[in-house]
């Protein structure tokens, strides 16, 4: 099973997304969006901007 984004409505009727790994485990979540279109743009932003993102450790 491949990784997938799931778009859903939370208890406050806001749109959110989560990224699930191939094994079904949630590995990332998005913020709350007012519209589904904005949420889908958030998904596209992650897909576009994160492939080469570096990791920064903010603790010692």
MOUR-V302741 format. One record per backbone hydrogen bond with DSSP energy under -0.5 kcal/mol. CO is the residue of the C=O (numbers start at 1). NH is the residue of the N-H. E is the energy in kcal/mol with one decimal. If there is no record, write none. Layout:
co:CO nh:NH e:E
co:CO nh:NH e:E
This chain:
co:4 nh:20 e:-3.2
co:6 nh:18 e:-2.0
co:8 nh:16 e:-2.8
co:10 nh:13 e:-1.9
co:14 nh:10 e:-2.9
co:15 nh:33 e:-2.7
co:16 nh:8 e:-2.6
co:17 nh:30 e:-3.0
co:18 nh:6 e:-2.9
co:18 nh:20 e:-0.5
co:19 nh:27 e:-3.1
co:19 nh:28 e:-1.2
co:20 nh:4 e:-2.2
co:21 nh:24 e:-2.4
co:25 nh:21 e:-3.0
co:28 nh:19 e:-2.8
co:33 nh:15 e:-2.8
co:35 nh:39 e:-1.8
co:36 nh:40 e:-2.7
co:37 nh:41 e:-1.9
co:38 nh:42 e:-1.8
co:39 nh:43 e:-2.0
co:40 nh:44 e:-2.3
co:41 nh:45 e:-2.2
co:42 nh:46 e:-2.1
co:43 nh:47 e:-2.4
co:44 nh:48 e:-2.3
co:45 nh:49 e:-3.2
co:46 nh:50 e:-1.9
co:50 nh:53 e:-1.6
co:54 nh:56 e:-0.5
co:56 nh:58 e:-0.6
